[in-house]
């Protein structure tokens, strides 16, 4: 029986992947249960045949915290900050998300102004105490929080990154004066400058603490009823996992918990391909998530976040657009065809699912055009109603535009592909990457259906569809190891930093990590952020086992030239931040056996992926079918099975 199992909850399906007794992987997809997603998870365990009592570790990717913020379903939260900084959440930054939109409105802060409290305690930028913590002042605020019915509070004091004493003192006073109050100290999450970003991080964490805690209570209760006694681990936005207990105190670290699993799986594929340059697209039921692997390594966000709330925590840079299989198509009042971001979600789902949906989706368009087999999904457990899909498209798109159902379905796919390809180009070019160097790694239930069109429109070198693309995110989570991160400001000119200074600073970070997060086996990964003096942004570079400021500066100059076409080795350069991570060695990536059919070439029709051996070639237009996903080989393209059982899509005309 399996000893390790991973679960990824999506908007439409919940994916479950487990390791079998022979090391092979078992894959299942079950419908997500929106009212209580824990039911879908438990259903998935039963479907894959996993006995919870025999599991050593259950790894889980969840978007509970993210959805709570996006849907405005967070708990009431308070904020304690330094006098004069009560309105930092509204002042934000002077930069505008859309510089040409004169009517744009700033997002409503998660903490209303009446629940933001100021105290007189203050630290200087060098960590010197300018005004002490007033005990009575904090106790009075605790009483007001109780009166307001607030159960979670963020504490973010000016310059706390330089010295944490004041925040810790406030936290201790709150624990004494208001037992049961959940407290998020900014310096427990991010010991960095940028007051707005650090405040945002602490507030998001505080607002999602009760939400994720309640969800984990329900999940752990359901697992306990099924005699689960192993470790429940939660995926982090950084690409590693942490214990459920750690997640209860750091929910902000789980915001991209679901989508990042696919990027972790993509890294294993990139390594197998010799450190390939890949741009990933994970097309699920509600969105398309895009990330970049530069020379085989996922690109990290300098300042992560979602929507318009930044998060100062390690995070793989993942961008999303509302373009998934369940994205709804409609014609607006001006006669324009729009697709997404509204989604049919799991309930009622696309019209072709036969669950009461009557509005057309991207999946309905693919079904009508014959790109998804009408026999059904999930090994036939979900039969597809082609006529219902055609009716939905006819009523809501074809008739308003004066088109036939077929051309209307083509139009839906063209709009969806255009929206996603635009994001692919933006992510690559903003990062200084040439799209022609990158191949598209397409996964998720819909990735293979759109891979050829997206690679073509985004100007990419080609496309790859990995084995088991429909459960790729869960597969990546299954292969993730435990990870703990710590960072600290270190703002000094490179020329003023000795190797001994660096060694001492990194040793302090690692000491804190080992004290808080003991791991039996862990690899230490050190890095630093550098910039030219006067720059507003930084670039991360690896520190190596023997950190050297001069060596890191040389690497910074090389990276700056590679990404932006220019470097200034003679210009003053400074270190800004040091980061350390302890990473548990991940299990060996799953091996995927290629098909057992003959090699050779095939043209047109439908082909089972399980029957395509290494070297087999399929000429488009054709579809390649497997459990949970379909790959559409467009006209003028070929699909080749490589030595790693990937489908490699290449243009031939």
C-alpha positions in Angstrom: 0.0 0.0 0.0 1.1 3.6 -0.6 3.0 5.4 2.2 2.9 8.9 0.7 -0.1 10.7 -0.9 -0.6 14.1 -2.3 -3.9 16.1 -2.8 -4.4 19.2 -4.9 -7.8 20.9 -4.7 -8.8 22.7 -7.9 -11.9 24.7 -8.7 -13.5 21.9 -10.6 -11.6 18.7 -9.7 -9.6 17.4 -6.7 -6.5 15.5 -7.8 -5.0 12.7 -5.8 -1.7 11.0 -6.5 -0.2 8.2 -4.3 2.9 6.1 -4.5 2.2 2.4 -4.8 4.1 -0.5 -3.2 6.3 -0.9 -6.3 7.1 2.8 -6.5 4.7 3.4 -9.3 2.2 6.3 -9.0 -1.6 6.0 -8.8 -3.7 8.9 -10.1 -7.3 9.9 -9.5 -9.5 12.9 -10.2 -12.8 13.4 -8.3 -15.2 16.4 -8.4 -14.4 19.2 -6.0 -17.1 19.6 -3.3 -17.4 23.4 -3.0 -19.5 23.4 0.2 -16.8 21.5 2.1 -13.8 20.6 0.0 -12.6 18.1 2.7 -15.4 15.7 1.5 -13.8 15.7 -2.0 -10.4 15.0 -0.5 -11.7 12.1 1.5 -13.6 10.8 -1.6 -10.3 11.0 -3.5 -8.5 8.9 -0.9 -11.2 6.2 -1.2 -11.1 6.3 -5.0 -7.3 5.9 -5.2 -7.6 3.0 -2.8 -5.4 4.5 -0.1 -5.9 3.3 3.5 -5.3 6.4 5.6 -4.0 4.2 8.5 -1.1 3.1 6.3 0.0 6.6 5.1 3.2 8.0 6.5 2.7 11.4 5.0 -0.2 13.2 3.3 0.8 16.3 1.4 -1.8 18.9 0.5 -1.9 21.9 -1.8 -4.7 24.2 -0.9 -6.1 27.6 -2.0 -8.2 28.0 1.2 -6.3 31.1 2.3 -6.1 32.6 -1.2 -9.8 32.1 -1.9 -10.7 33.7 1.5 -8.9 36.9 0.6 -10.1 37.0 -3.0 -13.7 36.3 -2.0 -13.7 38.7 0.9 -14.4 35.8 3.3 -11.6 36.5 5.8 -12.1 36.8 9.6 -12.4 40.3 11.3 -8.9 41.5 11.9 -7.1 44.3 13.8 -3.8 46.0 13.3 -1.4 47.5 15.9 1.2 49.8 14.4 3.5 52.7 15.3 2.0 56.1 15.8 1.8 57.8 12.4 1.5 54.6 10.4 -2.2 53.9 10.8 -3.0 54.5 7.2 -0.1 52.8 5.5 -2.5 50.2 4.0 -4.4 53.0 2.1 -1.4 55.1 1.3 0.3 52.1 -0.3 2.8 53.0 -3.0 2.8 55.9 -5.4 3.0 53.6 -8.4 -0.3 52.8 -10.0 -1.1 49.3 -11.2 -2.6 50.8 -14.5 -0.9 54.1 -15.2 -3.4 55.0 -17.9 -6.6 54.3 -15.9 -7.6 57.6 -14.2 -10.7 56.0 -12.6 -9.0 53.1 -10.8 -9.8 52.6 -7.2 -7.4 51.3 -4.5 -8.5 48.0 -2.9 -10.4 48.2 0.4 -8.0 47.3 3.2 -8.7 44.1 5.1 -8.6 46.1 8.3 -11.1 48.9 8.6 -9.6 52.1 10.0 -11.5 51.9 13.3 -9.7 48.6 14.0 -6.2 50.0 13.4 -4.5 51.0 16.6 -1.3 53.1 17.1 1.2 52.9 19.9 4.1 55.1 20.8 6.8 52.5 21.0 9.4 53.1 18.3 12.7 51.7 17.1 15.3 53.6 14.9 16.5 52.2 11.6 19.6 50.8 13.3 17.7 49.0 16.0 18.1 51.6 18.7 15.1 52.2 21.0 13.6 55.7 20.6 10.5 55.1 22.8 9.7 52.1 24.9 6.5 49.9 24.8 3.8 51.3 27.1 2.2 48.4 28.9 -1.0 50.2 29.7 -1.4 51.4 26.1 -1.2 47.8 24.8 -3.6 46.5 27.5 -6.1 49.1 26.6 -5.9 48.1 22.9 -6.4 44.4 23.9 -9.6 45.5 25.7 -10.9 47.3 22.6 -10.1 44.3 20.4 -12.2 42.1 22.7 -15.1 44.6 22.7 -15.0 44.7 18.9 -15.2 40.9 18.7 -11.9 40.7 16.9 -10.1 37.3 17.3 -7.0 37.9 15.2 -4.6 40.9 15.1 -1.5 41.9 13.1 1.4 43.7 14.8 3.7 45.7 12.5 6.0 48.3 14.1 8.3 50.7 12.2 11.9 49.4 11.8 11.0 46.1 13.6 13.1 44.3 11.0 16.2 45.9 12.6 15.2 44.8 16.2 12.3 42.5 17.0 12.1 43.3 20.8 9.1 45.7 20.6 7.0 43.4 18.5 7.7 40.5 20.8 6.9 42.6 23.8 3.6 43.6 22.3 2.8 40.0 21.4 3.5 38.8 25.0 1.3 41.5 26.5 -1.6 40.6 24.1 -1.2 36.9 25.1 -1.5 37.9 28.7 -4.3 40.4 28.4 -6.4 38.6 25.8 -5.9 34.9 26.0 -7.1 33.1 22.8 -6.4 36.2 20.6 -4.5 35.1 17.5 -1.4 37.3 16.9 0.7 37.7 13.8 4.0 39.5 14.3 5.4 41.0 11.1 8.9 39.9 12.1 7.9 36.3 12.4 6.9 36.4 8.7 9.3 38.9 7.1 12.3 40.7 8.7 12.6 43.2 5.9 12.2 46.8 5.2 9.3 48.1 3.0 6.7 49.1 5.7 3.6 48.8 3.4 4.6 45.3 2.1 5.5 44.1 5.6 2.2 45.4 7.0 0.3 43.8 4.1 2.0 40.5 4.8 1.1 40.6 8.5 -2.5 41.6 7.9 -3.1 39.0 5.3 -1.6 36.4 7.7 -3.8 37.5 10.5 -7.0 37.7 8.4 -6.5 34.1 7.1 -5.4 32.5 10.4 -8.9 31.6 11.6 -9.9 30.5 8.1 -7.1 28.1 7.5 -7.2 26.9 11.1 -10.8 26.0 10.8 -10.3 24.2 7.5 -7.4 22.1 8.9 -9.5 21.3 12.0 -12.2 19.8 9.7 -9.7 18.0 7.5 -7.7 16.5 10.4 -10.9 15.4 12.1 -12.1 13.6 9.0 -8.7 11.9 8.6 -8.6 10.9 12.2 -12.0 9.2 11.8 -10.3 7.1 9.1 -7.4 6.3 11.4 -4.8 8.5 9.8 -1.8 8.9 12.1 0.9 10.1 9.7 2.1 13.6 9.0 -0.2 16.1 7.4 2.0 18.5 5.3 0.9 21.7 3.6 2.4 23.0 0.4 4.1 26.4 0.6 4.3 29.1 -2.1 8.1 28.6 -2.0 7.9 25.1 -3.5 8.5 23.2 -0.3 6.1 21.7 2.3 5.6 22.5 6.0 3.7 20.8 8.8 0.1 21.5 9.3 0.9 23.1 12.7 3.3 25.5 11.0 0.7 26.4 8.4 -1.7 27.3 11.2 0.6 30.1 12.2 1.8 31.1 8.7 -1.2 30.8 6.3 0.3 33.7 4.2 2.9 31.2 3.1 0.3 29.0 1.5 -1.4 31.5 -0.8 0.0 29.9 -4.0 0.0 26.4 -2.4 -2.1 24.8 -5.1 -0.5 26.2 -8.3 3.1 25.9 -7.2 2.9 22.1 -7.1 2.9 22.0 -10.9 6.0 24.2 -11.0 7.8 21.8 -8.6 6.9 18.9 -10.9 8.1 21.0 -13.9 11.5 21.4 -12.3 12.0 17.7 -12.2 11.1 17.6 -15.9 13.5 20.5 -16.7 16.3 18.7 -14.9 15.7 15.5 -16.8 15.9 17.6 -20.0 19.3 19.0 -19.0 18.2 22.2 -17.3 15.8 23.3 -20.1 14.2 26.8 -20.4 10.5 26.2 -19.8 7.4 28.4 -19.4 4.6 26.4 -17.7 0.9 26.8 -18.2 -1.5 25.0 -15.9 -5.0 25.1 -17.3 -7.5 23.9 -14.9 -11.2 24.6 -14.5 -11.1 28.3 -13.5 -7.7 29.7 -14.5 -4.5 29.4 -16.4 -1.4 29.7 -14.2 1.9 30.7 -15.8 5.5 30.4 -14.4 9.0 30.5 -15.8 11.8 28.0 -15.3 15.1 29.8 -16.2 17.8 27.2 -16.9 15.7 24.7 -15.2 15.0 26.7 -12.0 11.7 28.3 -11.1 11.9 32.1 -11.0 11.0 33.5 -7.6 9.0 36.7 -7.1 11.0 39.6 -5.7 7.9 40.7 -3.8 5.2 38.0 -4.1 1.5 38.5 -3.7 -1.8 38.2 -5.4 -4.3 40.8 -6.6 -3.0 44.1 -5.2 -1.8 42.9 -1.8 2.0 42.2 -1.7 3.4 39.4 0.4 7.0 39.5 1.7 7.5 35.7 1.8 9.4 33.3 -0.4 7.1 32.6 -3.4 7.5 31.2 -6.9 6.5 33.8 -9.4 3.1 32.5 -10.7 0.8 34.7 -12.7 -2.8 33.8 -13.4 -5.6 34.7 -15.9 -9.2 33.7 -15.7 -9.0 31.3 -18.6 -9.8 27.7 -17.8 -12.0 24.9 -19.0 -14.9 26.2 -17.0 -14.5 29.9 -18.1 -17.8 31.2 -19.4 -18.2 32.7 -22.8 -20.6 35.5 -23.5 -21.3 38.3 -26.0 -21.4 41.8 -24.4 -23.7 44.7 -25.2 -21.3 45.9 -27.9 -21.2 42.6 -29.7 -17.7 41.5 -28.5 -17.0 37.9 -27.6 -15.6 37.6 -24.1 -14.3 34.5 -22.3 -13.8 34.5 -18.5 -12.9 35.4 -15.8 -16.2 34.2 -14.5 -16.3 30.4 -14.3 -18.9 27.7 -14.1 -16.7 26.1 -11.4 -17.5 22.6 -10.1 -21.2 23.3 -9.8 -22.9 23.5 -12.1 -19.9 23.1 -14.4 -19.8 23.2 -18.2 -23.1 22.5 -20.0 -21.6 19.2 -21.4 -21.3 17.8 -17.8 -25.0 17.5 -17.6 -25.2 19.0 -14.1 -27.6 21.8 -14.9 -25.1 24.2 -16.5 -26.7 26.1 -19.5 -24.0 28.7 -20.2 -21.1 27.9 -22.7 -17.6 27.3 -21.5 -14.2 26.6 -23.0 -14.7 22.9 -22.4 -18.0 23.0 -24.2 -16.2 24.5 -27.2 -13.6 21.8 -27.2 -16.3 19.1 -27.0 -18.3 20.6 -29.9 -15.2 20.7 -32.1 -14.3 17.1 -31.3 -11.1 17.8 -29.4 -12.4 16.0 -26.3 -13.9 12.5 -26.8 -17.7 12.5 -26.2 -17.4 9.2 -24.4 -16.5 11.1 -21.3 -13.8 12.0 -18.8 -12.4 10.2 -15.7 -12.5 6.7 -17.4 -16.1 7.3 -18.5 -17.4 8.2 -15.0 -18.4 11.7 -16.3 -20.2 11.3 -19.6 -20.4 14.3 -21.9 -23.5 15.8 -23.4 -22.4 17.1 -26.8 -25.9 18.4 -27.7 -26.2 20.4 -24.4 -22.8 22.0 -25.2 -23.9 22.9 -28.7 -27.2 24.4 -27.4 -25.4 26.5 -24.9 -23.0 27.9 -27.5 -25.8 28.4 -30.0 -28.0 30.4 -27.5 -25.3 32.5 -25.9 -22.7 33.0 -28.6 -23.6 31.8 -32.1 -27.0 33.4 -32.5 -26.0 36.8 -31.0 -23.1 36.9 -33.4 -24.9 35.4 -36.4 -22.5 32.5 -36.6 -22.8 28.7 -36.8 -22.1 26.7 -33.7 -18.7 25.5 -35.1 -17.3 28.9 -35.9 -18.6 30.2 -32.6 -16.8 27.4 -30.7 -13.6 28.3 -32.7 -14.1 31.9 -31.6 -14.3 31.0 -28.0 -11.1 29.0 -28.1 -9.4 31.8 -30.1 -10.3 34.4 -27.4 -9.2 32.1 -24.6 -5.9 31.3 -26.3 -5.3 35.0 -27.0 -5.8 35.9 -23.3 -3.4 33.2 -22.1 -0.8 33.8 -24.8 -0.7 37.5 -23.9 0.2 36.5 -20.3 2.9 34.1 -21.5 4.5 36.9 -23.5 4.3 39.4 -20.6 5.8 37.0 -18.0 8.7 36.2 -20.3 9.5 39.7 -21.7 9.1 41.4 -18.3 11.7 39.1 -16.9 14.2 39.8 -19.7 13.7 36.4 -21.5 13.5 35.7 -25.2 10.3 33.6 -25.8 12.1 31.9 -28.7 14.4 30.1 -26.2 11.5 28.7 -24.2 9.3 25.6 -24.7 5.8 25.6 -23.3 5.2 22.9 -20.6 1.5 22.5 -20.7 -0.5 20.6 -18.1 -3.7 20.6 -16.1 -6.8 19.1 -17.5 -6.8 21.6 -20.4 -3.1 22.3 -21.0 -2.7 19.8 -23.8 -5.8 20.9 -25.6 -4.3 24.4 -26.0 -0.6 23.7 -26.2 -0.1 24.1 -29.9 -2.1 27.2 -30.2 -0.5 28.9 -27.2 3.1 28.0 -28.4 2.3 29.4 -31.8 0.7 32.6 -30.7 3.3 33.3 -27.9 6.2 32.7 -30.3 7.7 29.8 -28.3 10.1 27.1 -29.5 7.6 24.4 -29.1 5.5 22.6 -26.5 5.7 19.6 -24.2 2.9 17.7 -22.5 4.3 15.7 -19.5 3.0 12.3 -18.4 -0.3 12.5 -16.4 -0.8 16.2 -17.1 -4.2 16.2 -15.5 -2.7 15.5 -12.1 0.6 17.3 -12.6 0.2 19.6 -9.6 -0.6 16.8 -7.2 2.4 14.9 -8.7 4.7 17.8 -8.0 3.4 18.1 -4.4 4.1 14.4 -4.0 7.8 15.1 -4.9 8.2 18.1 -2.6 10.4 18.1 0.5 10.0 20.1 3.7 11.4 23.6 3.4 12.0 26.4 6.0 13.1 29.9 5.0 14.6 32.8 6.9 15.9 36.2 5.6 17.2 39.4 7.1 18.2 42.8 5.9 22.0 43.3 5.2 22.3 46.7 3.6 26.0 47.3 3.0 28.3 48.2 0.1 29.9 45.1 -1.3 33.4 46.6 -0.8 32.7 47.0 3.0 31.7 43.3 3.5 34.3 40.7 4.4 33.8 37.0 3.9 33.9 36.6 7.7 31.0 39.1 8.0 28.9 37.0 5.5 29.8 33.7 7.2 28.7 35.1 10.5 25.4 36.5 9.2 24.5 33.3 7.3 25.4 31.3 10.4 23.0 33.3 12.5 20.2 32.7 10.0 20.9 29.0 9.9 21.1 28.9 13.7 17.6 30.4 13.9 16.2 28.0 11.4 17.7 24.9 13.0 16.4 26.0 16.4 12.8 26.7 15.2 12.6 23.9 12.5 14.8 20.9 13.3 15.1 18.5 10.3 16.9 15.2 10.5 18.3 15.7 7.0 18.4 19.0 5.3 20.5 20.9 2.7 21.3 24.5 3.5 20.8 26.9 0.5 22.2 30.4 0.9 21.5 33.4 -1.4 21.6 37.2 -1.4 19.9 40.1 -3.1 22.1 42.7 -4.7 21.6 45.9 -6.6 23.5 48.9 -8.0 23.4 51.8 -5.6 20.3 53.8 -6.4 18.3 51.0 -8.0 14.8 50.2 -6.7 14.9 46.5 -7.5 17.3 43.7 -6.7 18.5 40.5 -8.2 19.0 37.3 -6.2 22.3 35.3 -6.6 23.4 32.1 -5.0 25.9 32.4 -2.2 27.4 28.9 -2.5 29.0 26.9 0.4 31.7 29.5 1.0 30.0 32.9 0.7 32.1 35.7 -0.8 30.8 39.2 -1.4 33.2 39.7 -4.4 32.1 36.4 -6.0 28.4 37.3 -5.5 29.0 40.8 -7.0 30.5 39.2 -10.1 27.5 36.9 -10.5 25.2 39.8 -10.0 26.9 41.7 -12.9 26.6 38.6 -15.1 22.9 38.1 -14.3 22.1 41.8 -14.8 23.7 41.7 -18.3 22.0 38.4 -19.2 18.6 39.5 -18.2 18.7 43.2 -19.1 21.5 43.5 -21.7 23.7 45.8 -19.6 25.9 45.7 -16.5 28.1 48.2 -14.7 31.0 46.3 -13.0 32.6 49.6 -12.1 29.4 51.0 -10.4 28.9 50.9 -6.7 27.1 47.7 -5.8 25.5 46.8 -2.5 24.1 43.8 -0.7 20.5 44.3 0.4 19.2 41.1 1.9 20.5 37.7 2.9 18.4 34.5 2.8 18.8 31.0 4.0 16.7 27.9 3.5 16.8 24.4 5.0 15.4 22.0 2.5 14.7 18.3 3.1 15.9 16.1 0.3 12.9 15.4 -2.0 12.1 11.8 -2.9 13.2 10.6 -6.3 10.9 11.8 -9.1 8.3 9.4 -10.3 9.3 7.3 -13.3 6.8 7.1 -16.1 6.8 4.2 -18.5 6.1 5.0 -22.1 3.4 3.3 -24.1 3.7 -0.3 -25.0 2.4 -0.1 -28.6 4.6 0.0 -31.7 6.6 3.1 -32.7 6.1 4.4 -36.2 3.9 7.3 -37.4 0.2 7.9 -37.3 -2.0 10.5 -38.9 -5.4 11.9 -37.9 -7.9 10.3 -35.6 -7.7 9.6 -31.9 -4.8 7.7 -30.2 -4.4 6.3 -26.7 -1.3 7.7 -25.0 -0.7 4.4 -23.3 -0.2 2.8 -26.7 2.4 5.3 -28.0 6.0 4.0 -27.5 9.2 6.1 -27.4 9.8 7.5 -30.9 6.1 7.3 -32.0 5.0 10.2 -34.0 1.5 11.5 -34.5 0.7 14.0 -37.2 -2.1 16.5 -36.7 -4.9 17.2 -36.7 -5.2 14.4 -34.1 -6.0 13.9 -30.4 -4.1 11.9 -27.9 -6.2 10.6 -25.0 -5.4 9.6 -21.5 -7.1 9.5 -18.1 -7.9 13.1 -17.0 -6.6 15.0 -20.1 -6.4 15.2 -23.8 -3.7 16.6 -26.1 -4.8 18.2 -29.3 -2.2 18.0 -32.1 -3.1 20.8 -34.4 -2.9 20.8 -38.1 0.7 21.5 -39.2 2.1 20.0 -35.9 3.5 16.7 -34.9 3.6 14.9 -31.6 6.6 12.8 -30.7 7.1 10.6 -27.6 10.5 11.2 -26.1 12.7 9.1 -23.8 11.0 10.5 -20.7 7.5 9.6 -22.0 6.7 13.3 -22.7 4.7 14.4 -25.7 6.9 16.8 -27.6 4.9 19.0 -29.9 6.7 20.6 -32.9 5.7 22.7 -35.8 6.2 21.2 -39.3 4.5 23.8 -41.4 
